[in-house]
Amino acid sequence: MTTPAPEFAAALADAAPGRALDLACGSGRHARWLAERGWDVTAVDLEPVEIPGVRFVQADLEKHEFRIESDMWDLIVCWLYWQPDLLPEIARGVRECGLVAMAGKTTGRFATSLANYREAFAEWAEIASGENETWVFFIAMRLEEPID
């Protein structure tokens, strides 16, 4: 598949480009789409893939071979991959007013739900979401930290 998920593209079409991290990028369809729109993209996957204009890192996410640095990314994508222990790291990795775009299957080994995403990103502004019998997606923005 070379085109991005329609829900992904619709929600992010007007987002200002910045630094994006695509975890478990697979064929790189989302990384490619973002790079074509001016994003500085780093893609991570276990299987190597060449994506024009994208920095690629080969790593096993389950073995934590890639570390997500805090407050570094304007967007973190994790589409059709579910690893619950990555969620806190993903949340810390996104800058204020940055975005997460996530999706997962609702059955099988990596099954998740919209409730799981909403719980992990409870303090974030939900931009778009949906769930059916086979998959779920969740796109949200990290809110600014309150000023004391």
N, C-alpha and C positions, 0 to 999 in steps of 0.2 A: 504494500500500500504506500503510495507516494504522496497522497493528499492528506492534509491534517483532518482530524475529526471535525465535523461541521460545528459542533458545540464549542470546541476549542477555538477555532478560527473566528466564529461570531463574537465570542466573549473578549478576544484579545485583538481584534482587528484595529481598534483605535488606541491601543495602549502605546505609550511613548517607548521607543526602544531604549534598552539599557543592557545590563549583564544578565544573561539567562543561563540556567543550568537545567539540562534535560537528563534526568536519571532514568536508567533502564530504557535508553532511547530506541532500542530495536533497530529498525531500518533507518531511523532518523527523520521521519516525516515531519515531526513538529520542530525539530532543530533546524531542518532545512527551511521550513516556512518562516521561522523567526529570523534566520540569517538573511533571507531574501528581503526582509522588512527592516534591516539595519541593526538587528540585535547582535551583540557580541556573545556568541553561544559556545558553551562547553557542554559536550555530550558525554555521557558515561554509560558503558554497557560491558557485559562479560564478553560478548562476541564483537570483534573489531568490525567497524563499518567506516567507509570513507564518505564524508559529507562535505561538499564544497563550502568553503567559508566558515567551517565549524571546527573548533579544537576538540579532539576526541581523546578520551582517557579510557583505557581498558581496565576494568576493575570488577571484582565480585562484590556487589552490594551486601549480600548476605554475610560475607566474611568481613565486612566493614573495611575493605581495601581502599575506599575513597572516603575522605573526610570532608564534610560540608562545613566550610568556615562560617563563623557567625557574622551577621550583618554585611554580607558580601554581595548578595544577589537581588536584582530587581524582580526576578521571576524564577521560580523553581517549578519545573514540570516533572510529574511522575505519573505517566499515563499508562493505564492497564498493567500496573504493577503494584502490588500491595506488600509492604513490609512494615508492620506497625512500629517496630523500634526505630525506624527512620523518621517518624513524624516529629518528635521533639527537635531533632537535628535540622530537619527541613524548616520548621517554624523559626528556629534561631538563625538560620542562614539567610532569611529574607529581611531586607532592609525595611524601615518604616515606609508605609505606603506602597510596598512591593506586593507581589502577587504569588499565589500558588495556583497551579492548574493540575488537578489530580483526577485519576479515574481508576476504577478497578472492576474486576469481575465479581459477580454476586454468588458464584458457585465455584467449587474446586479448592485446590490448595491455597490459592491467594485470594479467597473470597473476602469481601468487605461490604460495607453498607454506607449509605449517606449519613446515618447516625454516627458512624465511626469518624468520618471526616469532620462533621459538625462538632463532635466532642473534642477532637484534637485541635481544632482551630476555633474554639468557642468565642474568643474575644475578637475575631476577625470579621470584616464585613463581607458577607456572602454576595457574590456578583451573579453567579449562575450555578445551577445544579439540576440534577435529574437522576432518576433511578427507574430501572425496569427489571424484568426477571433475569436478564443476563449481565447487565453492567450498570455502573453508577459513575457520575462525574461530579466534581466539586471545584469551583473556581472562587477564590476569595482574596481580599486585600487586607494586609496587615495595617491596622490603624496606628496613628501616631501615638507615641507614648504621652500620657497626660503630663502636663507641666505642673510641678509642685509649687 
